[in-house]
């Protein structure tokens, strides 16, 4: 698996998010870019082959129903991921919840990593498991740093999953013992 270079890290999920939103809203390339940029430019942006012009990006995001704050969050999702990790380490549930709320509208692997961290922190293992299944499919597109983050939190998730499974096994054993002694 080839990994993305450092200069591609910041905008790595941007193209996928824009393409996903465009397809979700059933907009064509041409209708999305009308009087803003060329179809070729949007194609390159969706494939993460160019660093986007901020003004063009803001207009494209607006056309894809993202307001200025959402666009800012999308552009800063790498920083939000770093803040989520820091909040997790400091047991700062309020910050983690705020970040979760900011990214839950997105459908890219960094937003999913943040949601994964949030659900692990809150011991919402079914939700974490659902996101984990999506992240496994996206591993090939992750850069090296994000992959390390995923593996780290996947290990934590696996630990909690096993811990809770063991707890349920213990409860089943206690139930059987209780039923035998009645």
MOBELJO-V662488 format. One record per pair of residues at least 12 apart in sequence whose ideal C-beta (glycine too) atoms are under 6 Angstrom apart, sorted by the first residue. I is the first residue (numbers start at 0). J is the second residue. D is the distance in Angstrom with one decimal. If there is no record, write none. Layout:
I,J,D + I,J,D
This chain:
0,139,5.6 + 2,142,5.5 + 2,143,4.4 + 3,142,4.1 + 8,142,5.2 + 9,77,5.6 + 11,47,6.0 + 11,142,5.9 + 12,107,3.7 + 12,109,5.0 + 14,44,5.6 + 14,45,4.5 + 14,46,5.7 + 14,47,4.1 + 15,107,5.3 + 16,73,6.0 + 16,105,5.8 + 16,107,4.7 + 17,45,5.7 + 18,45,4.1 + 19,106,5.2 + 20,63,4.3 + 21,63,6.0 + 28,41,5.5 + 31,62,5.8 + 35,55,6.0 + 35,58,4.9 + 36,55,5.0 + 57,70,5.9 + 72,101,4.8 + 76,109,4.7 + 79,98,5.3 + 80,109,5.3 + 80,112,6.0 + 80,113,5.7 + 82,98,5.9 + 83,95,6.0 + 83,98,4.8 + 83,113,4.8 + 83,116,5.2 + 87,116,5.5 + 87,120,5.4 + 95,117,5.6 + 95,120,5.7 + 98,113,6.0 + 99,117,4.2 + 108,137,4.3 + 108,141,5.8 + 111,130,5.4 + 111,133,5.7 + 111,134,5.5 + 114,130,5.4 + 115,127,5.9 + 115,130,4.7 + 115,152,5.9 + 116,152,5.6 + 119,152,6.0 + 119,155,5.7 + 119,156,5.2 + 124,160,5.9 + 127,156,5.4 + 134,149,6.0
